[in-house]
Amino acid sequence: MRKSHNSKIEAYTDAAVRVAQIRVHACIAGVSPDDYLDFSRDDSLEIIERLARYYWRRDMSKELNMPGRLAIAFEKRRRIIMDPEKLIKDIESHVGSCGQYYEIWLPRMMRAIESCIRFYDLDEPLRAALWAAVDYPATGPTEKDWEEVSDMESDTWDTIREASI
């Protein structure tokens, strides 16, 4: 796998090469590509998830004729990206609960949503659904909203620091 993770072409190429490697090695081993597991190639799922990042709008499992295990991994990631509720749950799992402080959770969640939108290059309906999860309009928070949330988070951290002294 290449070191650069920013190129759509490299993601596609890496996935196509890995699928071809699995098919050739399975043929040599005399087994079906669906049954072939190469433990020295443990980054296959990472390659497929990176492919899903760029090509979630296309059926790449069919296009690249992926073996079953990789096709399932691609479709699983693709379904998460295409379903706003699943995507929000995925984002929330990365953000965490931040304890009892909504004032800390909300800014983290907003930054995670913004990052997710850029990362997957989401279309307008998905963006709107993600922002709705934190009670913002389809266009997302304004500069003023970002400032207010940042101030709220900062004040909460100040309170936590003062309480711990």
C-alpha positions in Angstrom: 0.0 0.0 0.0 1.3 3.5 -0.8 2.1 6.0 1.8 -0.1 8.7 0.3 -3.7 8.4 1.4 -5.0 11.4 -0.5 -5.3 10.2 -4.0 -8.4 8.6 -5.5 -6.4 7.0 -8.2 -4.0 5.4 -5.7 -6.9 4.1 -3.6 -8.4 2.6 -6.7 -5.1 1.2 -7.9 -4.2 -0.3 -4.5 -7.6 -2.0 -4.3 -7.4 -3.4 -7.8 -3.9 -4.7 -7.2 -4.9 -6.3 -4.0 -7.9 -8.0 -5.6 -5.6 -9.3 -8.4 -3.1 -10.5 -5.9 -5.7 -12.5 -4.0 -7.1 -14.0 -7.2 -3.6 -15.0 -8.4 -2.5 -16.4 -5.1 -5.8 -18.3 -4.7 -5.4 -19.8 -8.2 -1.9 -20.9 -7.3 -3.1 -22.4 -4.0 -5.9 -24.1 -5.8 -8.7 -22.5 -3.8 -11.5 -20.1 -4.5 -10.7 -16.4 -4.1 -13.6 -16.3 -1.6 -11.9 -18.9 0.5 -8.4 -17.6 0.2 -6.9 -15.8 3.2 -3.4 -14.4 3.1 -2.4 -13.4 6.7 0.7 -11.6 5.4 -1.6 -9.2 3.7 -3.5 -8.0 6.7 -4.0 -4.5 5.3 -6.5 -5.6 2.7 -9.5 -4.3 4.8 -7.7 -1.0 5.3 -7.2 -0.7 1.5 -10.9 -1.5 0.9 -12.1 1.0 3.5 -9.9 3.6 1.9 -11.5 2.8 -1.5 -14.9 3.2 0.1 -13.8 6.7 1.2 -13.5 7.9 -2.3 -15.9 5.7 -4.2 -18.8 5.2 -1.9 -21.2 6.3 -4.7 -20.2 3.4 -6.9 -20.5 -0.4 -6.6 -16.8 -1.1 -6.5 -17.2 -4.6 -5.3 -18.9 -5.5 -8.5 -16.6 -3.3 -10.7 -13.4 -4.8 -9.3 -14.9 -8.3 -9.0 -13.8 -8.5 -5.3 -13.7 -11.8 -3.4 -16.6 -12.1 -1.0 -14.7 -11.0 2.2 -13.6 -7.8 0.6 -16.9 -7.1 -1.1 -18.6 -7.5 2.3 -16.2 -5.1 3.9 -16.6 -2.5 1.1 -20.4 -2.8 1.2 -20.5 -2.5 5.0 -18.4 0.7 4.9 -20.4 2.0 2.0 -23.7 1.5 3.8 -22.4 3.4 6.8 -21.4 6.3 4.7 -24.7 6.3 2.8 -26.9 6.1 5.9 -26.9 9.3 8.0 -28.1 7.5 11.1 -25.3 4.9 10.9 -22.8 7.6 10.0 -23.8 9.7 13.1 -23.5 6.5 15.3 -20.0 6.0 13.8 -19.0 9.6 14.5 -20.5 9.5 18.0 -18.5 6.3 18.7 -15.3 8.2 17.8 -16.2 11.3 19.7 -17.3 9.5 22.8 -19.7 10.7 25.5 -17.3 13.3 27.1 -18.8 12.5 30.5 -21.5 14.8 31.7 -20.3 17.8 29.8 -22.5 18.7 26.8 -20.4 21.8 26.5 -17.4 19.7 25.6 -19.3 17.0 23.6 -21.0 19.5 21.2 -17.9 21.2 19.9 -16.2 17.8 19.4 -19.2 16.4 17.6 -19.4 19.5 15.4 -15.7 19.2 14.4 -16.1 15.5 13.8 -19.1 16.1 11.5 -17.3 18.8 9.6 -14.3 16.5 9.2 -16.6 13.7 8.1 -18.2 15.9 5.4 -14.8 16.8 4.0 -13.4 13.3 4.3 -16.1 11.6 2.4 -17.1 14.6 0.2 -20.7 14.1 1.2 -23.6 15.5 -0.9 -26.1 18.0 0.3 -28.8 15.7 1.7 -26.2 13.7 3.8 -24.7 17.0 5.0 -28.1 18.3 6.0 -28.9 15.0 7.9 -25.6 15.2 9.8 -26.0 18.8 10.8 -29.6 18.1 11.8 -28.3 15.6 14.3 -26.8 18.5 16.3 -29.7 20.9 15.6 -28.1 23.0 12.9 -29.6 23.9 9.5 -28.6 22.1 6.4 -25.9 24.6 5.7 -24.2 23.9 9.0 -23.2 26.2 11.8 -22.3 29.9 11.1 -19.1 31.6 12.2 -21.0 32.9 15.2 -22.2 29.4 16.1 -18.6 28.2 16.0 -17.4 31.0 18.2 -20.2 30.4 20.8 -19.4 26.7 20.9 -15.7 27.4 21.2 -16.3 29.8 24.1 -18.6 27.4 25.8 -16.0 24.6 25.6 -13.3 26.9 26.8 -15.4 28.0 29.8 -16.1 24.4 30.7 -12.5 23.5 30.6 -11.7 26.5 32.8 -14.3 25.3 35.3 -12.9 21.8 35.3 -9.4 23.0 35.9 -10.5 25.3 38.7 -12.4 22.4 40.4 -9.4 20.1 40.1 -7.1 22.5 41.9 
